Amino acid sequence: MTPTPNEWFHSRGSLARDGWESVVDGSIDGWSHTGLRVAVLDGATALDLPAGEVERIVVPLGGSFDVDHEGTTTHLHGRTGVFAGPTDVLYLGSGTAAAVRGTGRVAVAEAPTAVVKPTVHLSADQVPVEVRGAGRDTRQVHNFGTPQALDAAALIVCEVITPGGNWSSHPAHKHDEHVPGHEARLEEIYYFEAAPARQYADAGVVPERTDAFGSFVTYSSAAGEIDTNAVVRTGDVALVPYGYHGPAMAAPEYDLYYLNVMAGPDPERVWLISDDPDQAWLRETWPLHDADPRLPYTAGDVSEGAPRR
């Protein structure tokens, strides 16, 4: 049965399978172009990525990992957590079998394709870091899997940090029609994490136990009905098969992170969007404001021992 408009949101653990905390793939009705795997590894167990017509990007969320592939091992230095700036990543071309070992939290972005591209290890200092928007619309984007940074077959992947009190995926936009030069058809996965805002963690006022959260919205377009209005926490997943999506909103006391995984059926691998016509004017306000001075977040800004999730 195809999901109803409000069933495209999945709370942490609800998509667990085969040792993975979350698995998004073609087994979900109405879903066919993108995939995601998320796991917490304890250093004792490896998780296999079978060979097949699928390309992948291994993304350390928190911790370091070794990826065995093609008769070699690539070490991913990783990071302390998703709010500690960019990480190195490993792209695995279609047909590549691999196993992931290490300690921490890891994500694997996927897209089915028969087109074979070479394996690439992209170091953290090679990741393009963009501070996008202005004022309360300022966010930080790590473009390690976009067409400008990576020669993939279908995948378009990035991650976004929205500091406490800011909005991202804003103005709301869509990419569900093939309009050459203007809009591309792309499924999109949002994987979320949230943590006490950096300024409060650095100030030492964060209690041991918190309930970090943000929110995320989707709504319908001519391509289909969808209605997500969710409080999002670490490990939650929202799927966007069509429709307008945004904003993603960080509560003032909590930073919000999401990993975006996109791919689609169009012949070009390109990210082209159409803003909601009633919201597009918001971009014209950005030149009236400065970028949020809290950004960019980098590893050197994280206080020693500060809780990050």
C-alpha positions as CSV (number, residue, x, y, z in Angstrom):
1,M,0.0,0.0,0.0
2,T,1.3,3.4,-0.9
3,P,1.9,5.6,2.2
4,T,-0.8,8.2,2.9
5,P,0.2,11.9,2.8
6,N,1.3,12.0,6.5
7,E,3.1,8.6,6.5
8,W,6.4,9.8,4.9
9,F,7.9,10.5,8.4
10,H,9.7,7.7,10.3
11,S,10.8,8.1,13.9
12,R,14.2,6.7,15.1
13,G,14.3,2.9,14.9
14,S,11.0,2.4,13.1
15,L,13.0,1.4,9.9
16,A,15.4,-0.9,11.7
17,R,16.6,-4.0,9.8
18,D,19.6,-6.3,9.7
19,G,21.7,-4.5,12.3
20,W,21.0,-1.0,10.9
21,E,19.0,1.5,13.0
22,S,17.3,2.8,9.8
23,V,17.1,1.4,6.2
24,V,15.4,3.4,3.4
25,D,15.2,1.5,0.1
26,G,12.8,0.3,-2.6
27,S,11.0,-1.9,-0.1
28,I,9.0,1.3,0.9
29,D,6.0,1.6,-1.5
30,G,6.4,4.6,-3.8
31,W,10.1,4.9,-3.2
32,S,12.7,4.0,-5.9
33,H,15.6,6.4,-6.5
34,T,17.4,6.9,-3.2
35,G,18.4,4.9,-0.1
36,L,19.9,5.5,3.3
37,R,21.4,3.3,6.0
38,V,22.2,4.5,9.5
39,A,23.9,2.4,12.2
40,V,25.6,2.7,15.6
41,L,28.8,0.5,15.6
42,D,30.6,-0.7,18.8
43,G,33.9,-1.6,17.2
44,A,33.2,-5.3,17.5
45,T,30.8,-5.8,14.6
46,A,31.1,-5.0,10.9
47,L,28.1,-4.2,8.7
48,D,28.2,-5.5,5.1
49,L,27.3,-3.5,2.0
50,P,26.6,-6.1,-0.7
51,A,27.7,-5.5,-4.3
52,G,24.9,-4.6,-6.6
53,E,23.7,-1.9,-9.0
54,V,23.9,0.8,-6.3
55,E,26.4,3.6,-5.6
56,R,27.0,4.7,-2.1
57,I,28.6,7.5,0.1
58,V,29.8,6.4,3.5
59,V,29.4,9.4,5.9
60,P,30.8,9.3,9.5
61,L,28.2,11.1,11.7
62,G,30.2,10.7,14.9
63,G,33.4,8.5,15.3
64,S,35.9,7.0,13.0
65,F,35.5,4.0,10.7
66,D,37.4,1.6,8.4
67,V,35.8,0.6,5.1
68,D,37.0,-2.6,3.5
69,H,36.4,-2.5,-0.3
70,E,38.0,-3.7,-3.5
71,G,40.9,-5.5,-1.7
72,T,41.9,-2.5,0.4
73,T,40.8,-0.6,3.5
74,T,40.0,3.1,3.6
75,H,40.2,4.8,7.0
76,L,37.6,7.5,7.6
77,H,39.0,9.9,10.3
78,G,35.4,11.1,10.9
79,R,34.6,13.7,13.6
80,T,33.3,14.0,17.1
81,G,29.7,14.7,15.9
82,V,27.7,16.3,13.2
83,F,28.0,19.8,14.6
84,A,31.9,19.6,14.5
85,G,32.2,20.7,10.9
86,P,32.7,18.6,7.8
87,T,34.0,15.0,7.7
88,D,35.9,13.0,5.2
89,V,33.6,10.6,3.2
90,L,34.0,7.6,0.9
91,Y,32.2,7.3,-2.4
92,L,31.8,3.7,-3.6
93,G,30.8,3.2,-7.3
94,S,28.1,0.9,-8.4
95,G,29.0,-2.8,-8.1
96,T,31.3,-2.4,-5.2
97,A,31.0,-4.6,-2.1
98,A,32.2,-3.2,1.2
99,A,32.1,-3.7,5.0
100,V,32.1,-0.9,7.5
101,R,33.9,-1.3,10.9
102,G,34.5,1.2,13.7
103,T,33.0,2.9,16.7
104,G,30.3,5.5,16.5
105,R,27.4,6.6,14.3
106,V,27.6,6.2,10.5
107,A,25.3,6.8,7.6
108,V,25.4,5.4,4.1
109,A,23.7,7.3,1.3
110,E,22.6,5.2,-1.7
111,A,21.2,5.4,-5.2
112,P,20.4,2.5,-7.6
113,T,22.4,2.8,-10.8
114,A,24.2,0.6,-13.3
115,V,26.6,3.4,-14.2
116,V,30.0,2.7,-12.7
117,K,32.1,5.6,-11.4
118,P,35.5,5.2,-9.6
119,T,35.8,5.1,-5.8
120,V,36.8,8.4,-4.3
121,H,38.0,9.3,-0.7
122,L,37.2,13.0,-0.2
123,S,39.1,14.4,2.8
124,A,37.4,16.9,5.2
125,D,39.5,19.8,3.9
126,Q,38.3,19.1,0.3
127,V,34.6,19.4,1.3
128,P,33.1,22.7,0.1
129,V,31.6,24.5,3.1
130,E,28.9,27.1,2.2
131,V,27.2,29.6,4.6
132,R,23.9,30.1,2.9
133,G,21.2,32.7,3.5
134,A,21.3,35.6,6.0
135,G,19.8,36.6,9.3
136,R,17.6,33.9,10.8
137,D,17.7,32.0,7.5
138,T,21.5,31.4,7.8
139,R,22.6,27.8,7.6
140,Q,25.8,25.9,6.9
141,V,26.0,23.4,4.0
142,H,28.6,20.7,3.5
143,N,28.5,20.0,-0.3
144,F,30.6,16.8,-0.4
145,G,28.2,14.9,-2.7
146,T,27.0,17.6,-5.1
147,P,27.8,17.7,-8.8
148,Q,30.4,20.4,-8.3
149,A,32.4,18.3,-5.7
150,L,31.8,14.6,-6.7
151,D,31.6,12.7,-10.0
152,A,28.8,10.4,-9.1
153,A,26.2,8.7,-11.4
154,A,23.0,9.7,-9.7
155,L,23.5,10.7,-6.0
156,I,23.4,14.3,-4.9
157,V,24.2,14.5,-1.2
158,C,24.9,17.3,1.3
159,E,24.4,18.0,5.0
160,V,23.1,21.1,6.7
161,I,23.6,22.7,10.1
162,T,20.9,25.1,11.3
163,P,22.0,26.9,14.5
164,G,19.5,27.4,17.3
165,G,16.6,29.7,16.4
166,N,17.3,29.7,12.6
167,W,15.4,28.2,9.7
168,S,16.6,26.3,6.7
169,S,15.0,24.6,3.6
170,H,13.5,28.1,3.5
171,P,11.7,29.3,1.4
172,A,9.8,26.1,0.8
173,H,10.6,24.6,-2.5
174,K,10.0,21.5,-4.7
175,H,11.8,19.4,-7.3
176,D,9.1,17.0,-8.6
177,E,8.8,18.1,-12.3
178,H,11.2,17.7,-15.2
179,V,11.5,21.3,-16.6
180,P,14.9,21.4,-18.4
181,G,17.0,24.2,-17.1
182,H,14.5,25.1,-14.3
183,E,13.5,22.1,-12.2
184,A,14.6,18.4,-11.8
185,R,12.8,15.4,-10.4
186,L,14.5,14.3,-7.3
187,E,13.4,12.1,-4.4
188,E,14.9,13.4,-1.1
189,I,15.7,11.9,2.2
190,Y,16.1,14.0,5.4
191,Y,18.0,12.4,8.2
192,F,18.0,14.5,11.4
193,E,20.1,15.1,14.5
194,A,19.6,17.7,17.2
195,A,21.7,18.9,20.1
196,P,21.9,21.7,22.7
197,A,22.9,24.9,20.9
198,R,26.7,25.4,20.9
199,Q,26.7,28.6,22.8
200,Y,24.9,26.9,25.7
201,A,27.0,23.8,25.6
202,D,30.1,26.0,25.6
203,A,28.7,28.0,28.6
204,G,28.3,24.8,30.6
205,V,24.6,25.3,31.3
206,V,23.3,22.2,29.6
207,P,22.0,19.5,31.9
208,E,23.1,15.9,31.5
209,R,19.7,15.0,30.1
210,T,17.9,17.1,27.4
211,D,15.3,16.6,24.7
212,A,16.8,18.2,21.7
213,F,14.4,18.8,18.8
214,G,13.5,20.8,15.8
215,S,10.6,20.7,13.3
216,F,10.1,19.9,9.7
217,V,7.2,20.6,7.2
218,T,6.1,19.3,3.8
219,Y,3.0,20.1,1.8
220,S,1.3,19.1,-1.4
221,S,2.1,20.1,-5.0
222,A,0.5,19.2,-8.3
223,A,2.7,16.1,-8.3
224,G,1.1,14.5,-5.2
225,E,-0.4,14.9,-1.8
226,I,2.0,15.0,1.2
227,D,1.6,16.5,4.7
228,T,4.4,16.3,7.2
229,N,4.4,18.6,10.2
230,A,6.7,16.8,12.6
231,V,8.8,17.4,15.7
232,V,12.2,15.9,14.7
233,R,14.9,14.4,16.9
234,T,18.2,12.6,16.4
235,G,17.6,9.5,14.2
236,D,14.3,10.6,12.7
237,V,13.9,10.3,8.9
238,A,11.6,12.3,6.6
239,L,11.0,11.2,3.0
240,V,10.0,13.7,0.3
241,P,8.8,11.9,-2.9
242,Y,7.2,15.1,-4.2
243,G,5.7,18.3,-3.0
244,Y,7.0,21.4,-1.3
245,H,9.3,21.0,1.7
246,G,10.5,23.4,4.3
247,P,11.1,25.0,6.6
248,A,13.3,23.0,8.9
249,M,13.3,24.9,12.1
250,A,15.8,24.8,15.0
251,A,14.3,25.6,18.4
252,P,16.2,28.5,19.9
253,E,18.0,26.3,22.5
254,Y,18.9,23.5,20.1
255,D,21.0,23.2,16.9
256,L,19.5,21.1,14.1
257,Y,21.4,18.9,11.6
258,Y,20.2,17.0,8.6
259,L,21.7,14.8,5.9
260,N,20.1,15.2,2.5
261,V,20.1,12.3,0.0
262,M,18.7,13.0,-3.5
263,A,18.5,11.2,-6.8
264,G,15.9,10.9,-9.5
265,P,14.9,9.6,-13.0
266,D,15.9,12.6,-15.1
267,P,18.9,12.2,-17.5
268,E,20.9,15.0,-15.9
269,R,22.4,14.8,-12.4
270,V,21.4,18.3,-11.3
271,W,19.8,20.1,-8.4
272,L,17.2,22.5,-9.8
273,I,14.3,23.7,-7.7
274,S,11.1,25.8,-7.8
275,D,10.3,27.9,-4.8
276,D,6.7,28.1,-3.5
277,P,5.5,31.2,-5.5
278,D,4.1,32.7,-2.3
279,Q,7.4,32.3,-0.5
280,A,10.0,33.1,-3.2
281,W,10.2,36.7,-2.2
282,L,11.9,35.8,1.1
283,R,15.2,35.4,-0.8
284,E,15.1,39.1,-1.6
285,T,15.3,39.9,2.1
286,W,18.7,38.2,2.6
287,P,20.8,41.2,1.3
288,L,19.2,43.3,4.0
289,H,20.8,41.1,6.8
290,D,24.2,39.9,7.7
291,A,25.0,36.2,7.9
292,D,24.7,34.7,11.3
293,P,28.1,35.2,13.0
294,R,27.9,31.8,14.8
295,L,28.7,30.1,11.5
296,P,30.6,28.4,10.2
297,Y,30.9,25.6,12.8
298,T,34.3,23.9,12.7
299,A,35.9,21.2,14.7
300,G,38.1,23.7,16.5
301,D,35.0,25.4,17.9
302,V,33.7,22.4,19.8
303,S,34.4,22.6,23.6
304,E,36.3,19.7,25.0
305,G,33.8,17.2,26.4
306,A,30.7,19.3,25.5
307,P,27.6,17.1,24.8
308,R,26.7,17.2,21.1
309,R,23.6,15.1,21.0
